[in-house]
């Protein structure tokens, strides 16, 4: 029986996490899975779903043939179930700068997120949560094995696997888990033959895979064209705090670079899109629930607890930041009774006063044309200063100006809501 061993090399972008229960630190709401040495870990199960979804989109679908039957719904389906001939044996992650050293440590970061009250426009009470994730990108080496059985591995199957676009861990629609398959090698070994037995018995672990998998497969799963992109410049100041306590509130950074997280973009754009839809079609036309109602058109676009969003918002790193930051701005709370400074409410902020950034949105499926038109309305509202980005937008911060060419949005028309729409067009 000829066994095919494969080695996939995946480039993982910074900011990813395979979720785990937060048991070591009660202050962390969403932790990251680590190995016995405390290093971020990506198990095969975290990649199997992404690979299976990719195989299911083939024509004809190849997911059940290569990765076995789906969970049976009754006894008859259980009797006909097929075990997966394709194994994800394991993976090893090496962060950038590790120089190929296996098991090199990767830095972790803790970020805070909160929900916005849809009526008040301010942070909602209660939903603040803290997540731990890997701040380093790097190279993920994935080891796969295929046992032929009923379904031998064909050249077409290898080319299909070479087109895989992996996704790592959680929050894919919020800028996390971005990855690209950069290399795929394969090779056969038959332990029933003298040469195959010698190879099988004289090597083990990753060394066996590296010895056998020597034939390259073309990889065609690189990033495609973005669904929507736009560039902005900071006008007055920008503060995207990570939510962690500190003496000076600073913009969130990763690897020393300030950024606007994908979760921030998603929250702002969803909130404004809901406002536009409610203005056009009535108060009940858009979601009223913090966790998503699951039935409105905005839940269909941006997702809810039972369904992933159709759009993925990438993190936006801020370039052109001055080398020497301005001094922190000092603020104090005002007593509403006396009108004077209130004790113990002195605090400082350090906003970014200049810089450029790029927004990229990717489609994770078929997205109707009206959605793109709606989002351009939101981006034009940001450019017009009607809504801000980050914190303290009512205190002079968060104004961004579009620097790239803007699409001219047309009147908002949502086909599913047109029957109940007023006669006049939204402009």
N, C-alpha and C positions, 0 to 999 in steps of 0.2 A: 504494500500500500504506500503510494507516494504522498508524502506530506509536504505541503507548501508553507514555507516560513516567509514572513514579510516584516520589513522594518519601515515604519513611516516616520518621517521627520516633520514636525509641526512647529511653526513659529507662533508663539503665544504672546499677545500684546499685554502690556502692564495693566493691572487692575482686573483680577479674576479671582474667583473663589468657588470651590466645591463645598457646598454647605455642610455644616455639622451642628449638632446641638451644643449650645454654649453652656458647658458644665464647669469649666475652669475659672471663668470670670463672670459673675452674675451681672456685671454692668454691660456685657455684650449680648445683644439680642440675636444676632446671626453670626455664627463663628465660621471658621474655615477648617476644613479637614486637614489634619497633619499626620505625619508618620511618627514612629516611636522616638525619633530624634527632634521632633518639633518642626520639621520642614513641611511646607505646603505640599499636598499630595493630590494627584489626579488618578484615581483608580480607573480600571477599564470600564466599570459600569457607568462612569461619568461621560464616556465617549460613545458607548454602544448605542444610546438613543439617537445621538446625532448621526452616526453612521447608518443606522437602520432607516432613519427618515430620508437620508440621501438615497439609499438603495430603493426605497419605496417610490421615489419619483422617476425611476427609470421606466422605459417603455420596451417590453413589459416590466412590471415591478419585479425587483430581484430580492426584496427584503426577506421573504419567507424562504426562498430557495437558499440564500446564503446565511441567514441568521435565525432560521427555525420558525416554527409556528408561533402565532400570537397566543396569549393566554386563552385557554379553551373556555367556552361559555356553557358547555354541557358535557355529558359523558361521551357522547358520540364524537365530538371534536377532540376530547382528550385522548380517545383511542387512536385518532388519526394524526396526532401531533408529531412533529418532526423536530428533533434536537438540532440546534445550530451547528453546522459544520465549520463555521468561522468563529474562531476564538480571539478575543482581545486578552492576551496573556498578561500584560502589564505595561507599565509606562514609567519613564524616568524623566524628571524635569530638572534642567540645568538653567539657572538664571543667567541673564546677560552679564558678561564680565567674569564668569566662572572659569573661562579658558578650558572648557571641556572637562573640568573636574567633576566626577559623579558625586551626587549628593551634596553639592555646595549649598550653603544656606541662602535663603531668599528673604528679603525684608518684607515685613507686614505693616499694614496701616489700618487705622480705625477711622471710619467715617460715620457721620451722623446724617440722618434723613428725617424729614417730617412731612406731614400732609398739610395742605392748605384748605381752610374752611371755605367752601364754595359761596357762602353768603357774605362773610366778613372780608374775605380776601387776605386774612392774616393766618398765621400758623394755627392749626387746629390743636385743641387741648388733648393730650394723650398719645398721639401717634409717633412721637419722637422715638427713634430706634437707632442703635449703633451696630455697625457691621464691621467685621474684620475681613480684610482681603489681602491678596499678594500684590505688593506695589511694584514688583519686578516682572518684566517680560523675560522671555528666554526661549529655549529650545526644548520641546517635548518629544522624546523618542518613544514611539508606541510599537510594541511587539505583537504581531498577529500570527495566527496559525490556522491553516485550513486542512481539514481531513476530508477526503473526497466522498466516500460513502456513495449515496445515491446521486449526488450532484457534484461532478468534477468541476474544478475551477478552470474557467476558460480565459483566453486572452481578452475577450470582451469584458469579462468580470473584472479583470485586473485594470483595464482602462476605465471601467466604471468607478472602481475604488479610487483610482487616480484623480477623479474629478470631485472627490469629497471636499466639502468646506466644513471643517470641524467647528464645533462650538463647545466651549469649556465652561461648565458650571452654570451658575445662576445669573440672573439679571442681564440676559443677552440683549433685551430691548432697551437697556439703560446704559449701554457703552461697555459692559463687562464681557469677558469671555471671548474676545475677538481672536481668531486663530486662522492660520493659512497652512495648508499642506504644501511643503516645499520639495519633498523628495519621497519616493516610494520605491523600495527595492524588494525583490522576491527571489526565491530559489527553491528547488525541490530536494528532498532527501527521502530515501527509502530505507528504513532500518532493516528491511528483510534482505537486502543485498550486502555483500561483504564491505564494499566501499561505504555504503550508507550506514551500516552498523558501526564501522570505525569512526565515522564522523559523529554519529549520535552518541557514542560512548566516550569519546575523547574530548568532547566539548559540553558545556552546560551553561544554563542561564543566557544572558545577553550574548556571550561569546559564541554560542551555537547559532543564534540568529545572524550575527554579523558574518560568520563563516559561510553560511548557506545562502543568505539573501544577497546576491551580488549582481542581479540583473535589474536595470532601471526600468521603471514604468513612467511614461510622461504624466506630469501632473497638470491638470487643467482647472484646478479649483481656486485659482487666485481671485482676489476681489474683482467684482465687476464694476460697472458704472454706478455711481450713487443715484438713488432715486430722486434726491433733492439736495442741493448744496447752496450755501450762501456764506459770504464773508462779512465781518463786522469790524468796526473800530470802537474802542472805548471813548466816550465823549467826556464824561465828568468824573467818574470813579466807579469801580466795580468791587464788590465784596461778596464772595461766595464762601462763606464760612463752612468749616467741616463740622460745626456743632459741638466741638470739644471745648471744655472749660479752659480758660487761659486768661492771662492778664491783658493781652492785646489780641483783639479779634482780627485774624488775617485770612486772606483768601486761601482756599484749599489748594494744596500743592501735592505733586507726585514727582519724586526724583528731582526736587528743587524747582520744577516748572509749575506755575499756576495754571489752573484749568477750570473750566465749567463742566461739571459732570453731566453725563448723558441723562441721569435721572432728573437733573435740574431742567434741562431742555424739555424733556418729556412732560414734566409737571406744568411748566409755563405754557407750552403749546397746547396741551390738552385743556387746561383751565380756560384759556382764551378762546379755543375752538368751541367749547361748550357755551361760553358767553355769546359768541356770534350765532350759534345755532338757536339758542334760546331767544335771542333778539329777533331772529328771523321767523321762527316757527312756534314760539310760545314756551312758557316756563317748563313744561313737562317734556319737551322734545329732547333734552339732553340729560345726562346722568345727574342725580341728586345725592347719590350715595358715595361716601368716602372710599369704600372698597369696591365700588362698581356694581351697578344693578344687573349687568349681564344681558340686558335686553335693548338698550338704546343704541343709536348709531355710533356714538362716541366710544362706547364699550367695544363695539365691533372693530373700531380702528385701533384704539389704544389699549385694549385688553381689559381683563378683570380677573378675579380669583380663579375662574374656571376656564379661562382661555388666554393664550398668549397674544400679545399685540401683533399687528401686521406690519408695524414700523419699528426700526431699531435706531435709536439716537446715540451717536457716538460722543465720546468725551471730546471737548474742544480745548486744546492746549493754547495758551495765550503767548504770543510772540511779541517782540519789540518792547518788552517791559524795561524801563530805565534801570541801568546798573545800580544806581544809588537810589533807593526808595525814599520817598519823602518822610518826614518825621511823623510818628503816630498822631492821630487826631484825638484830642481829649474831650470827653463828654461827661455830663453830669445830669442826673435825674432832677426834676423840679417837683417840689412839694405842691400838690394841687390846692392845699389850703392856704399856706403862707405865701406861695409864689416864689419862694427862695430855693436855694440848693438843698437837696435832700441828703441826709447823712448816709454814708456807705453805698452810694450809687455812682461813684466816679468810675468811669471805664474808658478804654481806648480802642480805637480801630485803626487799621492800616490798609485802606483800600488801594487797589491798583488805579493809578491816575492816567495811564496810557497803555496802549497795546492793541494788537490785532488778533483775531481769532476766526476760525473756520467751522461752520456748522455742516455736518454731514448726516443725512438720514438715508438709511437703506430699507428697501422693501423686503419683507420676509414671505411674501406671497403676492397674489394678485390684489392690487389696490385700485379702486375706482378713480377715474379722473377728477371727480369733484373733490376728493380728499386733498389732492395736490393744490387745487385752487383755494380750498379753505385754509390750508397751512400758509400759503402765500399771503392771504389776508392777515394772518397772525404776524408774520414776519414784517409786513408793512406797518402794522400797529406798533411793533417794537421800534422800527425806524422812525416812526412819527412821534415817539415818546409817550404813547398812550399806555404802555405797560413797560415795566423795567425788568431787569434780570438780576438775580441775587437778592441780598438782603438790603434793608434800609432804602428801598426805592421811593418811599414817601419823604425821605430826608435828603434828596438830591443825588442819590447814587443809582447805578444800574441802567443808565441811558446808553444805548448802542446805536450806531449808525451803519446802515448797509453800505458797503464799499464795492460789492459786486453787482453785476447787472441783475435787476429784479424783473421777474415776470409780472405782467400787468394783470392782476386778478380780476376775474369777471364776477358778476352777481352770484351770490351763494345760492346754489340749488342742490338740495339733497333729494334724490329721486324718491326715496322711501317716505319722505315727509311732505312732498309737494301737494298731495291731495288736501292736506289741512293748512296749507300756506295761505297767508293773506295775499291780496291781489297785487300789491306793490312789490317791486324787486328790492332786495337788499343791496346796497351800494357799498 
